Amino acid sequence: MVPQIDLCKDGPRCSRIVHGLWRLADWNKSEAEVQELILGCLERGITTFDHADIYGDYTCESLFGRALVDSGTDRSQIQVVTKCGIKLVSRNRPGHAIKCYDTTAAHIVASAENSLKNLRVDYIDLLLIHRPDPLMDPAQVNEAFVQLKDAGKVRHFGVSNFLPFQFEMLASKLDVPLVTNQIEYSVMHLDAHSDGSLDLCQRLALRPMAWSPMGGGRLFHEDSDRARRLRDILGRIGRRLGGASMDQVALAWLLAHPARLVPVLGTGRLSRIHKAVEALELTLPREEWFEIWCASTGRDVP
Ligand SMILES: NC(=O)c1ccc[n+]([C@@H]2O[C@H](COP(=O)([O-])OP(=O)(O)OC[C@H]3O[C@@H](n4cnc5c(N)ncnc54)[C@H](OP(=O)(O)O)[C@@H]3O)[C@@H](O)[C@H]2O)c1
């Protein structure tokens, strides 16, 4: 069973593993199957669901919201994370002429209100600015965050894909705390080790959320030296650990980091979600952790 954790002191509670709905529209699931997925996550203790306004060309939040309500799930037993700040050219948003970022107060508030409607909830647990916007005016973001919080529409705020200096600048100008940074992190993507993201979160005692924890699936099918080296070592370590699968070892590697990252799983299959939950029990010894790190970088530690 997946335990509940705090993203930071006074931050939102969420499950130790989060389920991400980016690919929901691609799964071609019936509403009954989406309900089954939601209930299957809840049975295993995964109570936190990650969205963005733009997922599935602006359709995933509604697909999920409908299934959530029809599944009879108690709203207070789940946490909903969503994001804003990217504008896509889409037939669902005829007013958007080019893909761009928008972190004006008006856009953030309108996006959050749309998400509330689509997700069919009366508050969002955690709203993230999806990507750093080169034209971001922190005063505008603050105005939106304070307005949404005062109205009871959003309980907590954070960012995604921010570098440490971008995180610190925004945090220094806000009247509400930033409770997390959702970043890409996996055996296939190690930038957070060297760009300061993990160090900042550890300094501030915030748990980062890790998107694409399986490298977006590239770990399993990519035809590259890196992916091949990783598949080989993950398989060998899995056998050493008594028969753990490659995805379980990859997740145990991520979970072992002292920044205590919260993985956002992207699989649509309950069987794989179940294996991920089992991986919480795996302990990866330090030497095995480094074997995987070396297979990913393609070199020994200096
Ligand atoms: N903040 C951001 O900018 C950002 C960006 C991207 C994603 N996200 C969030 O992170 C979540 C996860 O991202 P993701 O979907 O890229 O995660 P992921 O878990 O790294 O990748 C999921 C993909 O890998 C496949 N997969 C997983 N386990 C597998 C296995 N054992 N063998 C073969 N294939 C496997 C899945 O296929 P099956 O469905 O068939 O299992 C799916 O296509 C998203 O849903 C979203 O919520 C955030």
The ligand as an SDF file (V2000), in Angstrom:
LIG
                    3D

 48 52  0  0  0  0  0  0  0  0999 V2000
    5.6280   18.7320  -15.8430 N   0  0  0  0  0  0  0  0  0  0  0  0
    5.8920   18.3670  -17.0770 C   0  0  0  0  0  0  0  0  0  0  0  0
    6.4070   19.1350  -17.9130 O   0  0  0  0  0  0  0  0  0  0  0  0
    5.5550   16.9660  -17.4870 C   0  0  0  0  0  0  0  0  0  0  0  0
    6.0200   16.4510  -18.7150 C   0  0  0  0  0  0  0  0  0  0  0  0
    5.6880   15.1410  -19.0510 C   0  0  0  0  0  0  0  0  0  0  0  0
    4.9320   14.3610  -18.1800 C   0  0  0  0  0  0  0  0  0  0  0  0
    4.4830   14.9090  -17.0000 N   0  0  0  0  0  0  0  0  0  0  0  0
    3.6840   14.1020  -16.0470 C   0  0  0  0  0  0  0  0  0  0  0  0
    4.3740   12.9060  -15.7750 O   0  0  0  0  0  0  0  0  0  0  0  0
    3.5110   11.7950  -16.0530 C   0  0  0  0  0  0  0  0  0  0  0  0
    4.3370   10.6200  -16.4720 C   0  0  0  0  0  0  0  0  0  0  0  0
    5.0440   10.8960  -17.6880 O   0  0  0  0  0  0  0  0  0  0  0  0
    5.2550    9.7270  -18.7150 P   0  0  0  0  0  0  0  0  0  0  0  0
    3.9810    9.2430  -19.2190 O   0  0  0  0  0  0  0  0  0  0  0  0
    6.2850   10.1590  -19.6930 O   0  0  0  0  0  0  0  0  0  0  0  0
    5.8640    8.6110  -17.6950 O   0  0  0  0  0  0  0  0  0  0  0  0
    6.6640    7.2680  -17.8370 P   0  0  0  0  0  0  0  0  0  0  0  0
    6.1000    6.3850  -16.7750 O   0  0  0  0  0  0  0  0  0  0  0  0
    8.1170    7.5560  -17.8600 O   0  0  0  0  0  0  0  0  0  0  0  0
    6.3030    6.7150  -19.2900 O   0  0  0  0  0  0  0  0  0  0  0  0
    5.0580    6.1450  -19.5570 C   0  0  0  0  0  0  0  0  0  0  0  0
    5.1750    5.4070  -20.8770 C   0  0  0  0  0  0  0  0  0  0  0  0
    6.0760    4.3280  -20.6970 O   0  0  0  0  0  0  0  0  0  0  0  0
    5.3990    3.0930  -20.9760 C   0  0  0  0  0  0  0  0  0  0  0  0
    5.8410    2.1220  -19.9800 N   0  0  0  0  0  0  0  0  0  0  0  0
    5.8140    2.2610  -18.6310 C   0  0  0  0  0  0  0  0  0  0  0  0
    6.2820    1.1510  -18.0280 N   0  0  0  0  0  0  0  0  0  0  0  0
    6.5910    0.2940  -19.0250 C   0  0  0  0  0  0  0  0  0  0  0  0
    7.1290   -1.0210  -19.0580 C   0  0  0  0  0  0  0  0  0  0  0  0
    7.4090   -1.6890  -17.9360 N   0  0  0  0  0  0  0  0  0  0  0  0
    7.3810   -1.5920  -20.2630 N   0  0  0  0  0  0  0  0  0  0  0  0
    7.0950   -0.9380  -21.4110 C   0  0  0  0  0  0  0  0  0  0  0  0
    6.5650    0.3260  -21.4440 N   0  0  0  0  0  0  0  0  0  0  0  0
    6.3220    0.9210  -20.2720 C   0  0  0  0  0  0  0  0  0  0  0  0
    3.9360    3.3880  -20.8310 C   0  0  0  0  0  0  0  0  0  0  0  0
    3.1720    2.5080  -21.6600 O   0  0  0  0  0  0  0  0  0  0  0  0
    1.8850    1.7510  -21.0380 P   0  0  0  0  0  0  0  0  0  0  0  0
    0.8310    2.7970  -20.7770 O   0  0  0  0  0  0  0  0  0  0  0  0
    1.5260    0.8030  -22.1260 O   0  0  0  0  0  0  0  0  0  0  0  0
    2.3080    1.0520  -19.7890 O   0  0  0  0  0  0  0  0  0  0  0  0
    3.8450    4.8290  -21.3050 C   0  0  0  0  0  0  0  0  0  0  0  0
    3.7770    4.8910  -22.7140 O   0  0  0  0  0  0  0  0  0  0  0  0
    2.5440   12.3220  -17.1160 C   0  0  0  0  0  0  0  0  0  0  0  0
    1.3360   11.5870  -17.1550 O   0  0  0  0  0  0  0  0  0  0  0  0
    2.3130   13.7180  -16.6070 C   0  0  0  0  0  0  0  0  0  0  0  0
    1.3590   13.6940  -15.5700 O   0  0  0  0  0  0  0  0  0  0  0  0
    4.7900   16.1780  -16.6370 C   0  0  0  0  0  0  0  0  0  0  0  0
  1  2  1  0
  2  3  2  0
  2  4  1  0
  4  5  1  0
  4 48  2  0
  5  6  2  0
  6  7  1  0
  7  8  2  0
  8  9  1  0
  8 48  1  0
  9 10  1  0
  9 46  1  0
 10 11  1  0
 11 12  1  0
 11 44  1  0
 12 13  1  0
 13 14  1  0
 14 15  2  0
 14 16  1  0
 14 17  1  0
 17 18  1  0
 18 19  2  0
 18 20  1  0
 18 21  1  0
 21 22  1  0
 22 23  1  0
 23 24  1  0
 23 42  1  0
 24 25  1  0
 25 26  1  0
 25 36  1  0
 26 27  1  0
 26 35  1  0
 27 28  2  0
 28 29  1  0
 29 30  1  0
 29 35  2  0
 30 31  1  0
 30 32  2  0
 32 33  1  0
 33 34  2  0
 34 35  1  0
 36 37  1  0
 36 42  1  0
 37 38  1  0
 38 39  2  0
 38 40  1  0
 38 41  1  0
 42 43  1  0
 44 45  1  0
 44 46  1  0
 46 47  1  0
M  CHG  2   8   1  16  -1
M  END
$$$$
